[in-house]
Amino acid sequence: MFALPTCLKNYGDLVSVKISTSREHVINLPNIKVGKEICDLGMLKFDLQADFTKAFDYNTNVIFIYLTAHYQTKANKFNQVVLWDYILRYKAEQIINIRDQDVKYYFWDDGRGLKNNQNITLTLDMAVMPISGFLRTFTLPTSHVFSFPDIYANH
């Protein structure tokens, strides 16, 4: 019975989030991880403000958050790339205020689908790891849409 009230809780509705991006550009490079094929590498900086105070309760152990890019290309209708993640510990860092942050993980496309892509959507997702009960994941309702330029940047 301990975890029953929290298993019904929609933690995603309790978090306020604001996401923005800057310095978006694309480089065309060989991706040595996939056989030296020439692929697009997206580069950007982001700002993230979020308040997780209401998401922490008596049954919350940690909250794992991750910033994901969603986009379409001619080759693939559905693409998702995790760009950044972080673990929030109880009563330690419930308010996030990040400015001009580089992505933590490479934003590789498996071809040339980032240049001039006008609809890249960033979302923040969270996985609530309880003290007792099941791990639950939520996509927070706030998103940010941006586009990459129509020319490659020099590298």
N, C-alpha and C positions, 0 to 999 in steps of 0.2 A: 504493500500500500504506500510505501514511502515515495516511490517514483511516479505514482499514478497521476497526480495533478500536473507534474512537469511533462509527462509524456503527451498530454493534450495541449500543451502550450505552443503557440506559434511564435517562436523566438524571432523569426524574420520580421514580424510586424513591430517588434519592440526596439529596433535599431534604426537610428537616423544616419543616413549616409550621403556624402557629396563626393563625386569623383570628377576630376578634370584632367586634361592632358595638354602637353606642350612639346615642342621640338620634334614633331613626328617626321620621320624620314625613312626611306627604304634604300638599302644597299643590295646590290646583286652580286652574290659571291658563290664560289663552290662550297657545297655543304659536304664536308669530308665524312660525315656520319652516314650519308646515304649515297656513297659511291661517287663523290666529286661532281655530282650534277649541279648545274648552276641554279640557284634558288634565291628567292627574296628573303632578306632579313630585315624585319621591321624594328625600328628604334624609336623610343619615345621616353618622355618623362611624365610622371603623373603626380597629382595631388590627391590626397585621400583624407577626408574628415569623417569620423564615425564615432558614435557614442553607444557603447555596448553595456552601459551601466544597468539598464533594465533587463538585459539578457542574462545577467548573473544572478542566480538565486541559490538557495540552500543545497540544491542538487547539481549545480554546475561545477565540474572539475576544471576543464579548460575549454576554450573555444578556438578552433582552428579556422582562420579566414584565408581566402585566396581570391585574387583578382584574375578574372578570366576574360580573354578576348574571343568573341564570336563573330564569324564572318563567312561569306560565301565567295566562291570563285567559279570560273567556268568549269574547272575540273572537279570541284567538290561542292555540293550544295550546303554541307554543314561542316564547319571547322571550329574547333575549340582549342585554345592554347592558354595554359596557366602561365601568367607572367610574374606573379609575386605571391608569396604566402607569409603567414605569421601566426604564432601561437600566443593567444591571450591567456594569461594565468589569472586565477581568481584574485580580485582586489589589487592587482598589480598594475595592469595597463588596460583599463576599461574604456578610456577615451584615446582615440588615435587621431593624430594631427600630423600628417606627413606632407612635406612640400618638396617639389622638384626631385622626386625619387626616381632613380633608374629602375628598370625592370630587373628582377632577380634571375629570370630564366630567359633564354633566347627565344625570340619571336620569329622562328623559321616558318615559312610556308613551304610546302613540298613541291613548289614550282615557281611560277612568276605571277602569283595572284594578289600580291600586296600593293604593288605600284598602281596608283590611281584607283584604289579600292575606296569607294565613297561611303561604305557602311560597315565600319568596324565598331562593334558594340562591346563595351566593358561592363562586366557585372561583378559584384562582390558576393561571394558565397561564404557560408559559414557551416561548420560541423560542430554541433554542441556535444561535447563528451561529458556525460553525466557521471556522478559518483555511483549512482545505481540506476540501471535501466539501459535502454537502447541508444546507440549513436544516431543522431538525427541531423539531416542536412537541409539547408534552406538557401534559396537564392533571394537575396535582399531586393526589394522592389525598385530601388533606384538604379539607373544605368546611365552610361555616358556614351554617346555616339560621336565618332570622329572619322576623318578620312586621311589617307596617305596621299602625298603629292604625286603628280603625274610624271615626274622625272626621278631618276636615281640620283642619290647623293654620291659625291666622290668619297672614296675610302682610302 
